[in-house]
């Protein structure tokens, strides 16, 4: 599902909201998750899963085109752990 499909689905399920209002709700939802993760926090949505970040250490990488060794700096990356209900739903379907 892409963002526009999500917006259309939410608008269809909530005919009392204008399209701009639905889009604003989705924007706020994703912005709040991104903001919390950028602060080093965690976002838990019961029944769905938890978003957090993980640290990746610096390492030596390789440029696939030239084969040259390059330094890859340490970084934080987003991580999603599905909740128990989500895992059950995926595996029972």
N, C-alpha and C positions, 0 to 999 in steps of 0.2 A: 504494500500500500504506500502510495506517495502522499505528500502533504495535501494536495488538492483533493484527493479521494477522501482523506480524513475529514477535511472541511465540508465536503459535500455530504458525507454520511452524517456528520453532526448536525448540519443544517436541516437535513431531511428528518432527523429524529427530534429536532427542536424548532418546529415551524414558527413559534412565537418569537424567536430571535432573528434579527437581521443578519445577513451574511457577514457584514462588517463586525458585528458583535461576536459571532462564532470565531472569526479569524482573530479577533483581539484576545479571546479566551485561550485559544491554542497558542498564540504568541506568548502570552503571559506564562502559561504552563511550561513551555519549553525554556523560556528565559529564566524562570525561577530554578529549574533543574540545572541549567548551565551555570547560573550564578553560584548556586550552592556547591557544585563540583569545583568551580574555579577557586572557591574559598577553602577547599580541602575537605568539605563536608560530604555527607552521604544523604541520599534521597531514597526513602523506602516507601513503596506503594503496596500495601497489604494485598495479598492475593495475586499480585503481578510480579514484583521483584524489587531489587535494590540496585541503585546506581551508585558507584563510588569511583575512586581513581586508584591506580596502582603506579608504583614507581618502577621505571625501567632504568637500569644502570647504563652508564656509558659503555660502549663496546666498539670493536673494530668491525667495520662492514666492508663490502666489496662493491665497487661500481660494476654492474653486470655488463655494461657496454665495453669498458676498457680493461676490467679485471683489476684495476687499481684499488689498493686498500685505502679506506677513508674512515675518519673518526666519526662515530655517531654519538652525539651528546646524550647525557642523561635526560629523561623527561618523564612527565606524568601522562598517563593515558587513561581514558574512560574505561570503566569495566561495568558489566551488567551481570547480575546473578539472578536468574529466574526464581520466583517464589515456589513454594511447595504446590500450590494450586495450579500454577502455570505449568510446572513440570508434569503434574498428573494429567492435565488437559492435553498436553502435547503427546504424551506416551499412551494414553487410553484411546485416542482418536483413531 
